[in-house]
């Protein structure tokens, strides 16, 4: 599989899924490109798994469509050779051995049986290949699911919450696996509800909340626009300080424990302003909100979609 | 996507779980064992019969009495083959590998049906010979009119019962629910309805009541069935086709 390959494009357009009154996915449009890891981020229940099931034609969209290299998933000949997916590590028959689970999947797509041994080796399950998978730990099940995804040596890989149930060594392994798959020019689409996890692996982010698209941006851009920097001020003369700031046209927000937070003005300027008015400061510190906070803020807004009040407290 | 690939895959699936061997072995043991037992006991009954009663005696059918129990194991086999996909979540992995749902379903059912038929055919011949041996002087012979048809018919009946269970399970998408409906239905309800005079007229069109006719060589006394052995079997085939069509429609329409 060459790195310059142009195959492996996923296009999602106007995807909507309704369950009766409830809208799980609402007019979702984005595309996933080869050669990078695209993170699919959203809180639990945001519609990530539903979207991924629709991408594989397992669930039928109410409206909208998904195209993989211009085709519907169901139109792909031998789809495991195009798309390898780990949606649910428990989506297998526990009474079947790991070997036979992979063998029946390989045979259905005309993949040589020798490939089964190879992928078992890649995920480190060779020793338990003939054990029935019902006795597997969650982490082993996850590895078996990843082995199934790799079977057809596909151009596109999709993982739904792959680090769930993995130990630290396993998490490290899957991160490196995803990065190396992308480095080989493949399309890697991975969902998570953890911003910190995405920050370590993803090059591009698609963020959804309540089934709606909230952001579709590069990781670098997301960090730049969403990691809020502000200055925290604490003073025994808070009333006077607020007065002074107000007169200078600076908006301050009370943040609890007698602290004020100011956006968009440097600490130097604020310090000089306080000094000019002889206000005692107990704290004057530049702060950087974490990506996790930025993500929570972004998705919290999607929860209160029609809310208009400015929050008075930034931190929860 | 070649059907051959999918058949091969389904064959791997069916041979790599324990329930396949267990249920098919039980079907054979029940059918042969109970058939032998009833045949041995019937030998004495035959001795006491007068000429009129002997006219309606059907030694071939007697040796197949065990199918009433063996068919339950066949039902479990059919339910497990399809239901195993749903109860485990394997269905999503399977449909991601074979997104053409009709191809997936009918390959699975074809492979399971062939396997069931091979087991049922062997069981049928063994049941016949063991049962006839137990009947001693009253035995029927394979060359007698209608006997070979009944022996092969018994194998076809057992196979179709399993296929019917596969169709119903595809509709219900749950092995527990399917067993909960099919077991009492075929073990209690249809035999009762088929034996009560008031309901027999309708019940004779139920799949097992109609299909069972193909195992008879001699029509029982007071038989009211408006169909012959193959006619009854045809009615059963229609039931099976209906179950498969419903199953296919459900699989096509529903989210996996």
Boltz contact constraints between the chains, C-beta under 6 A:
constraints:
  - contact:
      token1: [A, 56]
      token2: [B, 96]
      max_distance: 6.0
  - contact:
      token1: [A, 57]
      token2: [B, 99]
      max_distance: 6.0
  - contact:
      token1: [A, 58]
      token2: [B, 92]
      max_distance: 6.0
  - contact:
      token1: [A, 58]
      token2: [B, 95]
      max_distance: 6.0
  - contact:
      token1: [A, 58]
      token2: [B, 256]
      max_distance: 6.0
  - contact:
      token1: [A, 59]
      token2: [B, 255]
      max_distance: 6.0
  - contact:
      token1: [A, 73]
      token2: [B, 99]
      max_distance: 6.0
  - contact:
      token1: [A, 74]
      token2: [B, 99]
      max_distance: 6.0
  - contact:
      token1: [A, 77]
      token2: [B, 1]
      max_distance: 6.0
  - contact:
      token1: [A, 78]
      token2: [B, 1]
      max_distance: 6.0
  - contact:
      token1: [A, 79]
      token2: [B, 99]
      max_distance: 6.0
  - contact:
      token1: [A, 80]
      token2: [B, 97]
      max_distance: 6.0
  - contact:
      token1: [A, 85]
      token2: [B, 96]
      max_distance: 6.0
  - contact:
      token1: [A, 88]
      token2: [B, 89]
      max_distance: 6.0
  - contact:
      token1: [A, 90]
      token2: [B, 89]
      max_distance: 6.0
  - contact:
      token1: [A, 91]
      token2: [B, 89]
      max_distance: 6.0
  - contact:
      token1: [A, 91]
      token2: [B, 92]
      max_distance: 6.0
  - contact:
      token1: [A, 91]
      token2: [B, 93]
      max_distance: 6.0
  - contact:
      token1: [A, 92]
      token2: [B, 90]
      max_distance: 6.0
  - contact:
      token1: [A, 92]
      token2: [B, 93]
      max_distance: 6.0
  - contact:
      token1: [A, 93]
      token2: [B, 84]
      max_distance: 6.0
  - contact:
      token1: [A, 93]
      token2: [B, 88]
      max_distance: 6.0
  - contact:
      token1: [A, 93]
      token2: [B, 90]
      max_distance: 6.0
  - contact:
      token1: [A, 95]
      token2: [B, 17]
      max_distance: 6.0
  - contact:
      token1: [A, 96]
      token2: [B, 16]
      max_distance: 6.0
  - contact:
      token1: [A, 96]
      token2: [B, 17]
      max_distance: 6.0
  - contact:
      token1: [A, 100]
      token2: [B, 16]
      max_distance: 6.0
  - contact:
      token1: [A, 103]
      token2: [B, 12]
      max_distance: 6.0
  - contact:
      token1: [A, 104]
      token2: [B, 9]
      max_distance: 6.0
  - contact:
      token1: [A, 104]
      token2: [B, 12]
      max_distance: 6.0
  - contact:
      token1: [A, 104]
      token2: [B, 13]
      max_distance: 6.0
  - contact:
      token1: [A, 105]
      token2: [B, 97]
      max_distance: 6.0
  - contact:
      token1: [A, 107]
      token2: [B, 5]
      max_distance: 6.0
  - contact:
      token1: [A, 107]
      token2: [B, 8]
      max_distance: 6.0
  - contact:
      token1: [A, 107]
      token2: [B, 9]
      max_distance: 6.0
  - contact:
      token1: [A, 107]
      token2: [B, 12]
      max_distance: 6.0
  - contact:
      token1: [A, 108]
      token2: [B, 5]
      max_distance: 6.0
  - contact:
      token1: [A, 108]
      token2: [B, 6]
      max_distance: 6.0
  - contact:
      token1: [A, 108]
      token2: [B, 9]
      max_distance: 6.0
  - contact:
      token1: [A, 108]
      token2: [B, 97]
      max_distance: 6.0
  - contact:
      token1: [A, 108]
      token2: [B, 98]
      max_distance: 6.0
  - contact:
      token1: [A, 110]
      token2: [B, 5]
      max_distance: 6.0
